[in-house]
Amino acid sequence: MTFDSVYLWMMVFVRAGGLLVLVPVFSGQNIPVQLRVAVAALLAAAVTAFVPAAASFPPDVITLIFIAARELMIGLIMGAAARLIFYAIECAGQIISTEMGLMMSSQVDPISRNPSSPVGIALFYGGALLFLFSGCHHVVFAAFLRSFAIAPIGQLGFTRHVAELFVISTGKIFLIAVQMAAPLMAVNFVVTFTFAVLGKAAPSINVFSESFSVRILAGIAIFGVALGLTAQLVLSCMRQSPELMLQLIP
């Protein structure tokens, strides 16, 4: 093994490490750091043979640091692009829980270790299963290999359209979340409007407390009915993630 091949593996390892910091499922807080480092090293060893030969070893330490920082940034951007749909899922879970009145029963998500609602945790686990069962993780790793043809190691550069595309892509998070939560928002509006009219017609009825159970039951029913459409939307966004990963490479 030559010195240049070791340098090439190290740069691939840095990019793979940045990817695994944010890529869905593999970046979970319940996965030990040592395991993620081992997966990054294994991924780098498997990919290095297919990576175009990099330029010669940097002449000084400063250039080496800049190249390593760029590789880390590329990996982080690619991981963030693959994870955007999961940010939308978490946002949709918060909206749905608020509409159903389940925010009081918040729990700690065992994957992200952040406070989340039961609906948000269920949606996140459902998205993780879709990500694995549909083979999207294979496509993400294929896009990672493809990234070395688009952004070879050792070439420093940054284009303005990448920042603009990243801002546009992150702006779609709330749009996707609202699309996922739209059926529950509509049901909550109908229930709230119905009980508001009922409260005017029969003032003796405590519509505020009575509406909670109806809102939860109607929300669970609509959530189950719309789950198939939600899965299709999530799967469609996941299949677009690898292309977005490559488009965001600076």
C-alpha positions as CSV (number, residue, x, y, z in Angstrom):
1,M,0.0,0.0,0.0
2,T,1.5,3.3,-1.1
3,F,1.4,6.6,0.7
4,D,-0.9,8.1,-1.9
5,S,-3.4,5.2,-1.5
6,V,-3.5,5.8,2.3
7,Y,-4.1,9.5,1.7
8,L,-6.9,8.6,-0.7
9,W,-8.5,6.2,1.8
10,M,-8.3,8.9,4.6
11,M,-10.1,11.5,2.5
12,V,-12.8,8.9,1.5
13,F,-13.1,8.0,5.2
14,V,-13.6,11.7,6.1
15,R,-16.4,12.1,3.6
16,A,-18.0,8.8,4.7
17,G,-17.8,10.0,8.3
18,G,-19.6,13.2,7.5
19,L,-22.3,11.2,5.6
20,L,-22.9,8.9,8.5
21,V,-23.3,11.8,10.9
22,L,-26.6,12.8,9.4
23,V,-27.8,10.0,7.1
24,P,-31.1,8.5,8.3
25,V,-31.1,5.4,10.6
26,F,-27.3,5.1,10.7
27,S,-27.0,8.4,12.5
28,G,-29.3,7.5,15.4
29,Q,-28.1,8.3,18.9
30,N,-28.8,4.7,19.9
31,I,-26.0,3.5,17.5
32,P,-22.6,3.6,19.2
33,V,-20.0,6.0,17.8
34,Q,-17.5,3.2,17.6
35,L,-19.9,1.3,15.3
36,R,-20.5,4.3,13.1
37,V,-16.7,4.9,12.8
38,A,-16.3,1.2,11.8
39,V,-19.0,1.5,9.2
40,A,-17.4,4.6,7.8
41,A,-14.0,2.8,7.6
42,L,-15.6,-0.2,6.0
43,L,-17.4,2.0,3.5
44,A,-14.2,3.9,2.7
45,A,-12.3,0.6,2.2
46,A,-15.0,-0.7,-0.2
47,V,-15.3,2.6,-2.2
48,T,-11.6,3.5,-2.4
49,A,-10.9,1.0,-5.2
50,F,-13.5,2.7,-7.4
51,V,-12.6,6.3,-6.6
52,P,-10.5,8.2,-9.2
53,A,-6.9,8.7,-8.2
54,A,-6.5,12.0,-6.3
55,A,-3.9,14.6,-6.9
56,S,-0.6,14.2,-5.2
57,F,-0.3,14.6,-1.5
58,P,-0.8,18.3,-0.4
59,P,2.5,20.1,0.0
60,D,1.7,21.5,3.4
61,V,-0.5,20.9,6.4
62,I,-2.8,23.9,5.8
63,T,-3.8,22.6,2.4
64,L,-4.4,19.1,3.9
65,I,-6.7,20.6,6.5
66,F,-8.7,22.6,3.9
67,I,-9.1,19.4,1.7
68,A,-10.2,17.3,4.7
69,A,-12.6,20.1,5.8
70,R,-14.1,20.1,2.3
71,E,-14.6,16.4,2.3
72,L,-16.3,16.6,5.7
73,M,-18.5,19.4,4.4
74,I,-19.5,17.3,1.3
75,G,-20.4,14.3,3.5
76,L,-22.4,16.5,5.9
77,I,-24.3,18.1,3.0
78,M,-25.1,14.8,1.5
79,G,-26.3,13.3,4.8
80,A,-28.4,16.4,5.4
81,A,-30.0,16.1,1.9
82,A,-30.9,12.4,2.6
83,R,-32.3,13.4,6.0
84,L,-34.5,16.3,4.9
85,I,-37.6,14.0,4.6
86,F,-37.1,12.8,8.2
87,Y,-37.1,16.4,9.3
88,A,-40.4,16.8,7.5
89,I,-41.7,13.6,9.2
90,E,-40.8,15.0,12.6
91,C,-42.5,18.3,11.9
92,A,-45.6,16.5,10.6
93,G,-45.7,14.4,13.8
94,Q,-45.7,17.6,15.9
95,I,-48.5,19.2,13.8
96,I,-50.6,16.0,14.0
97,S,-50.1,15.6,17.7
98,T,-51.1,19.2,18.3
99,E,-54.2,18.8,16.1
100,M,-55.2,15.6,18.0
101,G,-54.4,17.0,21.4
102,L,-51.6,14.5,22.2
103,M,-48.8,17.0,22.8
104,M,-49.2,16.5,26.6
105,S,-48.1,12.9,26.3
106,S,-44.7,13.7,24.8
107,Q,-42.0,11.1,25.2
108,V,-38.3,10.8,24.4
109,D,-37.5,9.5,20.9
110,P,-35.0,6.6,21.5
111,I,-33.3,7.3,18.1
112,S,-32.8,11.1,18.2
113,R,-33.0,11.4,22.0
114,N,-35.2,14.5,21.6
115,P,-38.7,15.0,23.1
116,S,-41.3,13.9,20.7
117,S,-45.0,12.9,20.6
118,P,-46.2,9.3,20.2
119,V,-47.4,10.1,16.7
120,G,-44.0,11.6,15.8
121,I,-42.2,8.5,17.0
122,A,-44.6,6.2,15.1
123,L,-44.1,8.3,11.9
124,F,-40.3,8.3,12.4
125,Y,-40.1,4.6,12.8
126,G,-42.4,4.1,9.8
127,G,-40.1,6.3,7.8
128,A,-37.1,4.4,8.9
129,L,-38.7,1.1,7.9
130,L,-39.6,2.5,4.5
131,F,-36.0,3.8,4.1
132,L,-34.6,0.3,4.7
133,F,-37.2,-1.9,3.1
134,S,-37.4,0.1,-0.1
135,G,-33.6,-0.1,-0.5
136,C,-33.1,3.7,-0.3
137,H,-30.0,3.2,1.8
138,H,-28.4,1.3,-1.1
139,V,-29.2,4.2,-3.5
140,V,-27.7,6.6,-0.9
141,F,-24.5,4.7,-0.8
142,A,-24.4,4.5,-4.6
143,A,-24.8,8.3,-4.7
144,F,-22.0,8.5,-2.3
145,L,-19.8,6.6,-4.7
146,R,-21.0,8.8,-7.6
147,S,-20.1,11.9,-5.7
148,F,-16.3,11.3,-6.2
149,A,-16.9,11.6,-10.0
150,I,-18.7,14.9,-9.5
151,A,-16.4,16.3,-6.8
152,P,-12.9,14.6,-7.0
153,I,-10.7,14.6,-3.9
154,G,-8.3,17.5,-3.7
155,Q,-10.2,20.0,-5.8
156,L,-11.4,23.0,-3.8
157,G,-14.4,25.0,-5.0
158,F,-17.8,26.3,-4.2
159,T,-20.7,27.4,-6.4
160,R,-23.5,29.8,-5.6
161,H,-26.3,27.7,-6.9
162,V,-25.6,25.0,-4.3
163,A,-26.5,27.4,-1.4
164,E,-29.6,28.6,-3.2
165,L,-30.7,25.0,-3.9
166,F,-30.1,24.0,-0.2
167,V,-32.2,26.9,1.0
168,I,-35.0,26.0,-1.4
169,S,-34.8,22.3,-0.4
170,T,-35.0,23.1,3.3
171,G,-37.9,25.4,2.7
172,K,-39.9,22.4,1.4
173,I,-39.7,20.7,4.8
174,F,-42.7,22.6,6.2
175,L,-44.6,22.1,2.9
176,I,-44.2,18.3,3.0
177,A,-45.1,18.3,6.7
178,V,-48.3,20.2,6.0
179,Q,-49.2,17.9,3.2
180,M,-48.7,14.9,5.5
181,A,-50.8,16.5,8.3
182,A,-53.5,18.1,6.0
183,P,-56.1,15.3,6.6
184,L,-55.8,15.7,10.4
185,M,-55.9,19.5,10.2
186,A,-59.1,19.3,8.1
187,V,-60.7,16.9,10.6
188,N,-59.7,19.0,13.5
189,F,-61.3,22.1,11.8
190,V,-64.6,20.2,11.3
191,V,-64.7,18.9,14.9
192,T,-63.9,22.3,16.3
193,F,-66.5,24.0,14.1
194,T,-69.1,21.4,15.0
195,F,-68.6,21.7,18.7
196,A,-68.6,25.5,18.4
197,V,-72.0,25.4,16.8
198,L,-73.1,22.8,19.4
199,G,-71.9,25.1,22.2
200,K,-74.1,27.9,20.9
201,A,-77.1,25.6,20.5
202,A,-76.7,23.9,23.9
203,P,-74.8,26.1,26.3
204,S,-75.2,23.6,29.1
205,I,-72.8,21.1,27.4
206,N,-69.2,21.5,28.2
207,V,-68.0,21.4,24.6
208,F,-64.4,22.1,25.5
209,S,-63.9,18.8,27.5
210,E,-66.2,16.8,25.3
211,S,-64.4,17.7,22.1
212,F,-61.1,16.1,23.2
213,S,-62.2,12.5,23.0
214,V,-64.0,13.1,19.7
215,R,-60.9,14.9,18.3
216,I,-58.6,12.0,19.3
217,L,-60.9,9.3,18.0
218,A,-61.5,11.1,14.7
219,G,-57.8,11.9,14.4
220,I,-56.8,8.2,14.9
221,A,-59.4,7.1,12.4
222,I,-58.3,9.6,9.7
223,F,-54.6,8.9,10.5
224,G,-55.1,5.2,9.8
225,V,-57.0,5.9,6.6
226,A,-54.5,8.4,5.3
227,L,-51.4,6.3,6.3
228,G,-51.1,4.8,2.9
229,L,-51.1,8.2,1.1
230,T,-48.6,9.4,3.7
231,A,-46.3,6.4,3.0
232,Q,-46.5,7.1,-0.8
233,L,-45.5,10.7,-0.2
234,V,-42.6,9.8,2.0
235,L,-41.4,7.1,-0.3
236,S,-41.5,9.5,-3.3
237,C,-39.4,12.1,-1.4
238,M,-36.9,9.4,-0.3
239,R,-36.4,8.3,-3.9
240,Q,-35.6,11.9,-4.8
241,S,-33.0,12.2,-2.0
242,P,-30.0,10.6,-3.9
243,E,-30.4,13.1,-6.8
244,L,-30.6,16.0,-4.4
245,M,-27.5,14.7,-2.6
246,L,-25.5,15.0,-5.9
247,Q,-27.0,18.3,-6.8
248,L,-25.9,19.8,-3.5
249,I,-22.3,18.9,-3.8
250,P,-20.2,22.1,-3.9
